Amino acid sequence: MKIKNIFSSLIFRSFIILVLFISLLISGLSIYFIHNQKKSLNDSVFKRNFAEIERLEEAIAQKMKEFESTLSLLSKTSSIIALDKTESSSFLKSFDVSSLFISGETVSLYDRNKTLICDNSMVGESLKQNHAFTDFDKVSPIRSYKTSWFWEDDSPKKYFAFEVGSRATASGTIVAAFSFRRIWQNYSNYAVGEKGFLVVTDKDGKILMHPNLQLALNGKHKISEIGISLPKAIQDKQTEPLNISNSQGDFLVTYAYNDDYQFAVFSLQPISEVESILSSLQSVVILIFATILPVTILIILLLFFHFAIPLYQLISHINHIGEGNFEAEPFPISNRKDEIGLLANAFNNMLSLIQKQMKQLNEHQKYLEEQVQKRTQELENAKNQLEIISKTDELTGLPNRRDLREKIQQEAHRATRMNRNFCFIFIDIDKFKNINDTYGHQCGDEVLKTVASTIRQLLRKYDFVARWGGEEFLAVLPETEIQGAKIVAERFRQSIESLHIKYTDIEIPVTVTLGVSQFDGELGIDKSIQLADEALYDGKMNGRNQVVVAITQNK
């Protein structure tokens, strides 16, 4: 049944309208429900991520606070208060103290004149610091002093400084460089969700930590490079999610700032992960839709199947036959006794009668076509025979002058295109009129046929010869120079001279005179043939039975 016929069915159109109504209703409710759930989910994910980022910010701050506390305790030890180069250096380099710091974290002790006494370096001389501590005047006797973040030895660092001695009689300063590598060790591969990650910056947005650590090694990369603009009020608590897009995709950004240690922690979670949570809700909606809609369709299809489809199948079958497909099978009735069955049975009877009449008509048409084909073939054969007769000399069986000129024209084009020579040999039977007058025309015809056969046998398979007229023949030798043509002509002359042509009881001697010329593209075909004819004429005038080459070819 064709689709365009189905669409015209009232039942089918009602079915489509009902299905569309149910689909639109469920889709509208689903979109509204999912939209509300998406907003609620975004808020929920934001709150969860913000709580997590605050916890991480506190954990990082706790690491730095522990480092600060460790330095505070060292500032109060007797070995440090002594400010003795030997004793203090030995103490700083002892296992108990060195184990408190990681590689790259320097601890330096200065006297009240800001002169370096010793440090925790394990080499013979003190380490040369690229960012040597200079803010001695800013160290407070009440609490520690912390510098801004700087980069040294390919890692972010921050100086912590304490006064050594009592608050009233401070005799020196102990300075330690906190390396952010401590944080890298614990959080550089921290995942937010499945594919999210952490970024830590200083107050100016310079990256202190990133999964790609190359971005945190020299202090030249800022968080703006990954599409995040540093909030102007970063010190304030974040109240709503921040969405960004960069080359890696779309992200939900949550951040927390620590004012005491001047760093900000950003979490970037792919929005696709957040939205994937909605897939379960969408699955429920699809399940409801997939349950209600098929039930409705099934009910309508049961009605449609028992009434409309058989009728439209029958209409389609009638249209198929109406298009000229009279060999179609009868419509399957399936033993139905209702109106559809009666209609199908009447149609099948009508189809049987049509097929019988079409068979008789086809047989008669086939007979007429065979007769037309037979007459057409006879005409084609007659045409071909006329074509052969028009190009063949009836007596000798050789091509006639007309056919030869067509072949010469083709050879001239080929010779010009390929720069190859070809030659003409004009052949004339000597004293042929005397033979006719003496022995009769039948004898003359026999002589013509014998000479033609002899010439044809002496030619190569791609040479050709024709009866030019009367007792004259013209041979064409493709790809042949004039000297070669002369040799062939001489062979013709000798072979014909040696013939013993008998007519009744008489043996008739026959000789020929031959003129040879070479095709000249500048002269053209007719002039080149005329040269051979003129050479033949010279041979006739000088005794016959000889080969004469055109004079222009010998120059």
C-alpha positions in Angstrom: 0.0 0.0 0.0 1.5 3.4 -1.0 2.1 6.0 1.7 0.1 8.7 -0.2 -3.0 6.5 -0.1 -2.6 5.8 3.6 -2.5 9.5 4.3 -5.9 9.9 2.7 -7.5 7.5 5.2 -9.7 9.2 7.8 -8.8 6.5 10.4 -5.1 7.0 9.7 -5.3 10.8 10.0 -7.2 10.5 13.3 -4.5 8.1 14.4 -1.7 10.6 13.5 -3.5 13.5 15.3 -4.0 11.4 18.4 -0.4 10.3 18.5 0.9 13.8 17.9 -1.3 15.2 20.7 -0.1 12.6 23.2 3.5 13.2 22.0 3.3 16.9 22.4 1.6 16.6 25.8 4.2 14.3 27.2 7.1 16.3 25.5 5.8 19.6 27.0 5.5 18.2 30.5 8.9 16.5 30.2 10.6 19.7 29.0 9.1 21.7 31.9 10.0 19.0 34.4 13.6 18.6 33.1 14.1 22.4 33.0 13.1 22.8 36.6 15.2 19.7 37.6 18.2 21.1 35.7 18.1 24.4 37.6 17.7 22.5 40.9 20.6 20.2 39.9 22.9 23.1 39.0 22.2 24.7 42.4 22.8 21.4 44.1 26.1 20.7 42.2 27.2 24.3 42.9 26.6 23.9 46.7 28.4 20.6 46.8 31.4 21.8 44.8 31.5 25.0 46.8 31.6 23.0 50.1 34.3 20.8 48.6 36.4 23.8 47.4 36.1 25.5 50.8 37.3 22.3 52.4 40.3 22.1 50.0 41.1 25.8 50.6 41.1 25.1 54.4 43.3 22.0 53.8 45.8 24.0 51.8 45.8 26.8 54.3 46.3 24.2 57.1 49.4 22.9 55.3 50.8 26.5 55.2 49.8 27.1 58.8 51.6 23.9 59.9 54.7 25.2 58.0 54.3 28.6 59.8 53.9 26.9 63.2 57.0 24.8 62.5 59.1 27.9 61.8 57.6 29.6 64.9 58.8 26.7 67.1 62.3 26.7 65.4 62.6 30.5 66.2 62.2 29.7 69.9 64.7 26.8 70.1 68.0 27.5 72.0 70.1 26.4 69.0 68.5 29.1 66.9 68.4 31.8 69.7 72.1 31.2 70.2 72.7 32.7 66.7 76.0 30.7 66.5 77.0 29.8 63.0 78.3 26.4 64.0 75.6 25.4 66.4 72.7 26.9 64.5 73.9 25.5 61.1 74.3 22.0 62.6 70.8 22.2 64.1 69.2 23.3 60.9 70.9 20.5 58.9 70.1 17.8 61.5 67.7 15.0 60.4 65.0 16.1 62.8 64.9 19.6 61.3 65.6 18.8 57.6 62.9 16.2 57.6 60.4 19.0 58.3 61.1 20.6 54.9 61.1 19.5 51.3 63.6 20.0 48.5 63.8 23.6 47.5 62.6 25.0 50.9 65.4 27.1 52.4 65.6 28.1 56.1 67.9 31.0 56.7 69.0 32.7 60.0 70.0 36.3 60.1 71.4 38.5 63.0 70.1 41.8 64.0 72.3 43.5 61.3 70.5 41.4 58.6 73.6 39.4 58.0 73.2 35.8 57.1 74.5 33.5 59.8 73.6 30.1 58.3 70.9 28.2 56.4 69.9 24.6 55.9 71.9 24.1 52.7 73.7 20.8 52.5 76.5 22.2 50.4 79.7 23.9 51.5 78.4 27.4 51.1 75.1 29.0 51.5 72.6 28.8 48.7 72.3 31.9 46.4 68.7 32.9 46.5 67.1 34.6 43.5 64.5 36.2 45.7 66.5 36.9 48.8 64.5 38.1 51.8 64.8 41.9 52.3 61.7 42.9 54.3 63.4 42.7 57.7 61.8 46.0 58.8 58.3 44.5 58.2 58.8 41.5 60.6 56.6 42.1 63.6 57.5 40.9 67.1 53.8 40.0 67.5 53.2 37.6 64.6 54.9 36.2 61.5 55.5 38.1 58.4 54.5 36.6 55.0 55.7 37.9 51.6 53.7 37.7 48.3 54.2 34.6 46.1 57.3 34.5 44.0 58.9 31.9 41.7 62.2 30.3 42.3 63.7 26.9 41.1 60.6 26.4 38.9 58.1 26.5 41.8 55.9 29.1 43.5 57.2 30.1 47.0 56.3 32.4 49.8 58.6 33.6 52.6 57.7 33.3 56.3 59.7 35.3 58.8 59.9 35.3 62.6 62.0 37.3 65.0 64.4 35.2 67.1 64.6 35.8 70.8 62.2 37.6 73.1 59.8 40.2 71.8 61.6 42.9 73.7 65.1 41.9 72.8 64.9 40.3 69.4 68.4 39.5 68.3 67.8 38.1 64.8 65.4 36.8 62.1 64.6 33.3 60.9 63.2 33.1 57.3 61.8 30.1 55.5 60.6 29.7 51.9 57.4 27.7 51.7 57.4 25.8 48.4 54.0 25.1 46.8 55.4 21.8 45.7 54.0 20.6 49.0 50.5 21.2 47.7 51.4 19.7 44.3 52.2 16.4 45.9 48.7 16.1 47.4 46.4 18.0 45.0 47.9 18.3 41.5 45.8 15.3 40.3 42.8 16.1 42.4 39.6 15.3 40.3 36.5 17.4 40.6 33.8 14.9 39.4 35.2 12.5 36.8 37.0 14.9 34.5 37.2 18.1 36.5 40.4 19.6 38.0 41.8 22.2 40.4 43.6 25.4 39.6 45.3 27.5 42.4 46.4 31.1 41.8 47.8 34.0 43.8 45.8 37.1 44.4 46.8 38.5 40.9 45.6 35.4 39.1 49.1 33.9 38.5 48.8 30.1 38.4 50.3 28.3 41.4 49.0 24.8 40.5 47.5 23.3 37.4 47.2 19.7 36.2 49.6 20.8 33.5 52.4 21.8 35.8 54.2 23.6 33.0 51.7 26.4 33.5 52.8 26.9 37.1 56.6 26.7 36.8 57.6 30.3 36.0 54.9 32.6 37.2 54.2 33.9 33.7 50.8 32.1 33.1 47.6 33.5 34.4 44.2 31.9 34.9 42.8 34.1 32.1 44.7 31.8 29.7 42.1 29.0 30.4 39.2 31.4 30.0 38.6 32.5 33.6 38.5 36.2 34.4 39.6 36.8 38.0 36.5 38.1 40.0 36.9 41.6 41.2 35.6 40.8 44.6 37.4 37.4 44.9 37.8 37.9 48.6 33.9 37.8 48.9 32.2 34.5 49.2 30.9 33.0 45.9 27.1 33.0 45.8 26.3 31.7 42.4 27.9 29.3 39.9 30.3 30.7 37.2 30.2 29.1 33.7 33.1 29.4 31.3 33.9 28.1 27.8 37.4 27.4 26.5 39.1 25.1 24.0 38.5 22.1 26.3 34.8 22.6 26.6 32.2 24.2 28.9 32.9 24.2 32.7 31.1 25.0 36.0 33.6 27.0 38.0 33.6 27.3 41.8 36.2 29.2 43.8 37.3 30.1 47.3 39.9 32.7 48.4 42.2 32.7 51.4 43.1 36.2 52.3 45.6 35.2 55.0 47.9 33.3 52.6 46.7 35.1 49.4 45.7 32.2 47.2 42.5 31.2 45.5 41.3 27.7 44.7 39.2 27.1 41.6 37.4 23.9 40.7 36.5 23.3 37.0 33.9 20.6 36.4 32.7 19.9 32.9 29.1 20.9 32.5 28.6 17.8 30.5 29.1 15.8 33.7 26.5 17.8 35.4 24.1 17.4 32.6 24.7 13.7 32.5 23.0 13.4 35.8 19.8 14.5 34.0 20.0 11.5 31.8 18.4 9.4 34.4 15.5 11.8 34.6 15.3 11.8 30.8 15.3 8.0 30.8 12.3 7.9 33.1 10.5 10.4 30.8 11.4 8.3 27.8 10.2 5.2 29.5 6.8 6.7 30.2 6.6 8.0 26.7 7.7 4.6 25.3 4.9 2.9 27.3 1.9 5.1 26.8 2.5 5.9 23.1 2.9 2.2 21.9 -0.3 1.2 23.7 -2.3 3.9 22.0 -0.8 3.1 18.6 -1.5 -0.6 19.1 -5.2 0.0 19.8 -5.6 2.2 16.7 -3.6 -0.2 14.5 -5.8 -3.1 15.4 -8.8 -1.2 14.0 -6.8 0.2 11.1 -5.4 -3.3 10.2 -8.8 -5.0 9.9 -10.5 -2.4 7.8 -8.4 0.2 6.0 -5.3 -1.7 5.1 -7.0 -4.5 3.1 -9.0 -1.9 1.2 -6.0 0.2 0.4 -4.0 -2.9 -0.6 -6.8 -3.7 -3.1 -6.8 -0.2 -4.4 -3.0 -0.3 -4.8 -3.3 -3.6 -6.6 -5.9 -2.1 -9.0 -3.6 1.0 -9.6 -0.7 -1.3 -10.3 -2.5 -3.2 -13.0 -3.9 0.1 -14.3 -0.3 1.2 -15.0 0.0 -1.6 -17.5 1.3 -4.5 -15.2 -1.2 -7.0 -16.6 0.9 -10.0 -15.5 0.3 -9.2 -11.8 -0.9 -12.0 -9.5 -4.5 -12.1 -8.4 -5.3 -10.3 -5.2 -5.0 -12.6 -2.2 -8.5 -13.1 -0.7 -7.5 -15.1 2.4 -10.9 -16.8 2.4 -12.7 -13.7 3.5 -16.5 -13.8 3.2 -17.2 -10.1 4.0 -17.5 -7.2 1.6 -13.7 -7.0 1.1 -13.6 -10.6 0.1 -16.5 -10.2 -2.5 -14.9 -7.1 -4.0 -11.5 -8.9 -4.3 -13.1 -11.9 -5.9 -14.9 -9.7 -8.5 -11.6 -8.0 -9.2 -9.7 -11.3 -9.7 -12.3 -12.5 -12.3 -12.0 -9.3 -14.2 -8.2 -9.6 -14.1 -8.3 -13.1 -15.4 -10.3 -12.0 -18.4 -7.9 -9.1 -19.1 -4.9 -11.3 -18.9 -6.4 -13.8 -21.4 -7.2 -11.0 -23.9 -3.7 -9.5 -23.4 -2.1 -12.8 -24.1 -3.9 -13.1 -27.5 -2.9 -9.5 -28.3 0.7 -10.1 -27.4 0.9 -13.2 -29.6 -0.5 -11.2 -32.5 1.9 -8.3 -31.8 4.8 -10.7 -31.6 3.9 -12.2 -35.1 3.8 -8.7 -36.6 7.1 -7.7 -35.0 8.7 -10.9 -36.5 7.4 -10.0 -39.9 8.7 -6.4 -39.6 12.0 -7.7 -38.4 12.3 -10.1 -41.3 11.5 -7.4 -43.9 13.9 -5.0 -42.2 16.7 -7.6 -42.4 15.9 -8.2 -46.1 16.1 -4.5 -46.8 19.4 -4.2 -44.8 20.9 -7.1 -46.8 19.8 -5.5 -50.0 21.3 -2.2 -48.9 24.6 -3.9 -48.0 24.6 -5.7 -51.4 24.0 -2.4 -53.2 26.8 -0.8 -51.2 29.2 -3.6 -52.3 28.1 -3.4 -55.9 28.5 0.4 -55.9 32.1 0.0 -54.8 33.2 -3.1 -56.7 34.1 -3.7 -60.4 31.7 -6.4 -61.5 34.1 -8.1 -64.0 37.4 -8.3 -62.0 36.0 -8.2 -58.4 38.4 -5.4 -57.6 37.3 -2.1 -55.9 36.2 0.4 -58.5 37.5 3.9 -59.0 35.1 5.5 -56.6 36.0 3.2 -53.7 39.7 3.6 -54.4 39.5 7.4 -54.2 38.0 7.1 -50.7 40.8 4.8 -49.6 43.5 7.1 -51.2 42.0 10.1 -49.3 42.3 8.2 -46.0 45.8 7.2 -46.8 46.8 10.8 -47.7 45.5 12.0 -44.3 47.4 9.3 -42.5 50.6 9.9 -44.4 50.5 13.6 -43.7 49.8 13.1 -40.0 52.5 10.4 -39.6 55.0 11.9 -42.1 55.1 8.6 -44.1 55.3 8.2 -47.9 53.1 6.2 -50.2 53.2 5.5 -54.0 51.0 5.0 -57.0 51.4 2.5 -59.8 49.4 3.1 -62.9 49.0 -0.1 -65.0 47.8 -0.3 -68.6 47.4 -3.5 -70.7 49.3 -3.1 -73.9 47.4 -3.3 -77.2 44.2 -4.3 -75.4 42.0 -3.0 -78.2 43.7 -5.3 -80.6 42.9 -8.3 -78.3 39.2 -7.3 -78.3 39.1 -6.7 -82.0 40.9 -9.9 -82.8 39.6 -12.4 -80.3 36.4 -10.8 -79.1 35.2 -9.1 -75.9 34.9 -12.4 -74.0 38.6 -13.0 -74.5 39.3 -9.4 -73.5 37.3 -9.9 -70.3 39.3 -13.1 -69.5 42.6 -11.1 -70.0 41.3 -8.4 -67.6 40.4 -10.9 -64.9 43.7 -12.7 -65.2 45.8 -9.5 -65.0 43.7 -8.2 -62.0 44.1 -11.5 -60.1 47.9 -11.6 -60.8 48.3 -8.0 -59.5 46.2 -8.7 -56.4 48.3 -11.8 -55.5 51.5 -9.8 -55.7 50.4 -7.1 -53.3 50.9 -6.9 -49.6 47.9 -7.3 -47.3 47.7 -3.5 -46.6 48.3 -2.5 -50.3 45.2 -2.0 -52.5 44.4 -2.0 -56.2 41.4 -1.0 -58.2 40.2 -1.0 -61.8 40.6 2.6 -62.8 38.8 2.2 -66.1 38.9 0.1 -69.3 42.2 -1.8 -69.3 43.8 0.5 -66.7 44.5 -0.4 -63.0 45.8 1.8 -60.2 47.7 0.2 -57.3 48.4 2.1 -54.0 51.4 1.1 -51.8 51.3 2.6 -48.3 54.5 3.4 -46.4 56.6 2.8 -49.6 59.3 5.0 -51.1 59.6 5.5 -54.9 62.4 3.0 -55.4 60.5 0.3 -53.6 57.4 1.1 -55.7 59.6 0.8 -58.9 60.7 -2.7 -57.8 57.1 -3.7 -57.1 56.0 -2.4 -60.5 58.8 -4.3 -62.2 57.6 -7.4 -60.5 54.1 -6.8 -61.8 55.5 -6.4 -65.4 57.5 -9.5 -65.3 54.7 -11.7 -63.7 52.2 -10.5 -66.3 54.7 -11.0 -69.2 55.2 -14.6 -68.1 51.5 -15.4 -68.1 50.1 -17.9 -70.6 46.6 -16.8 -71.1 44.6 -19.3 -73.1 41.3 -18.6 -74.8 39.8 -21.6 -76.6 42.9 -23.1 -78.3 44.8 -19.9 -78.5 47.6 -18.7 -76.2 47.5 -14.9 -76.0 50.7 -13.0 -75.0 50.0 -10.1 -72.6 52.3 -7.2 -71.5 51.7 -4.1 -69.4 53.2 -0.7 -69.2 53.5 0.9 -65.7 53.9 4.5 -64.5 55.1 5.1 -60.9 54.8 8.2 -58.8 55.0 9.2 -55.1 52.3 11.1 -53.3 53.3 14.8 -52.8 51.3 16.6 -50.2 51.9 20.0 -51.8 50.6 18.7 -55.2 47.6 16.8 -53.8 46.1 13.4 -54.8 44.9 14.1 -58.3 48.2 15.7 -59.4 50.2 12.9 -57.8 48.1 10.3 -59.7 48.5 12.4 -62.9 52.3 12.1 -62.6 52.0 8.3 -62.6 49.6 8.6 -65.6 52.1 10.8 -67.5 54.9 8.4 -66.8 52.7 5.6 -68.1 52.1 7.6 -71.3 55.8 8.1 -71.7 56.3 4.3 -71.5 53.6 3.8 -74.1 55.3 6.2 -76.5 58.7 4.5 -76.0 57.9 0.9 -76.8 55.5 -0.3 -74.1 56.1 -3.3 -71.7 58.2 -1.2 -69.3 58.2 0.6 -65.9 58.5 4.4 -66.0 59.0 6.5 -62.8 57.6 10.0 -62.8 60.3 12.6 -63.8 59.7 14.9 -60.8 60.5 12.0 -58.4 63.9 11.6 -59.9 65.1 15.1 -59.4 
